[in-house]
Amino acid sequence: MKVAVTGASGFLGTHLVAGLLAAGDRVRALAPIGEAAPPMPAGDAEVVRGDVRDPASLQGLLDGWELV
């Protein structure tokens, strides 16, 4: 499944992303601008920089994905 995750660089988000990747899902993770990328295995998830409060950021995160 293709899953988009907001808050991917937070405590719960990092664990959620790791679990989804371990289950074989494709992950697109929203990470705040200016923060370090979420700690994920290299190449396993796509990181999108943006702000959850910005509609343009969400559009880029959600286009073509099945679950948020």
N, C-alpha and C positions, 0 to 999 in steps of 0.2 A: 504494500500500500504506500502511497505517497502522502506524507504527513508534514504539514507546516506547523512549526512551534514558535510561539511568541514567548518572550522571557527565557530564551534558551541559554543565556549566560548566567542566570540566577541559580540558586541552590536546587530547587525542584526541577527547573528546566534542564540543567546538565544531567540529572539522573534520568529524566524522561527521555532525552535525546539518546543517552547511552542504551537505555532499555529498548527503544525503538530500533536502533541500529543493530543491537544484538538479536532482535527478532527478525531481522532481514528487511525491515522497512526502509524506504528512501526518505530522507529527512531534509527539509529546507528550514533553517533556523534563523530567526530574526535576532540580531544582536545590535545593541545600541551603538550609535556613532560615537567614536572616541574611546570605546572600551576595547579591551583585548578580546580576541575571538573566543567563543566558548571553547572550553577544553574538550575536544572531540578527536577521535582518531583521524589522522590526516586523510583527506580525500573521501571520507565516508559520508559527510554531510555538506550540503551547500549552505554557506553562511551569507545572509543578506543583511547589509547594514541599513538601519533605519530606526524609526520611532513608531511605536504602536499607536500613537495619537495622530500620526500623519497618514491620511488616506492614500497618498502616493506610495508610501512605504508598504502599506498593507496590500495594495494592488500588486506590487512586485513580488510580495511574499506568497500571495494566494493564487495567482494565475496558474491554472492547470493542475492544482493539487486537490486531493480527494478529502482530506480530513485536517482539521485545525484543532 
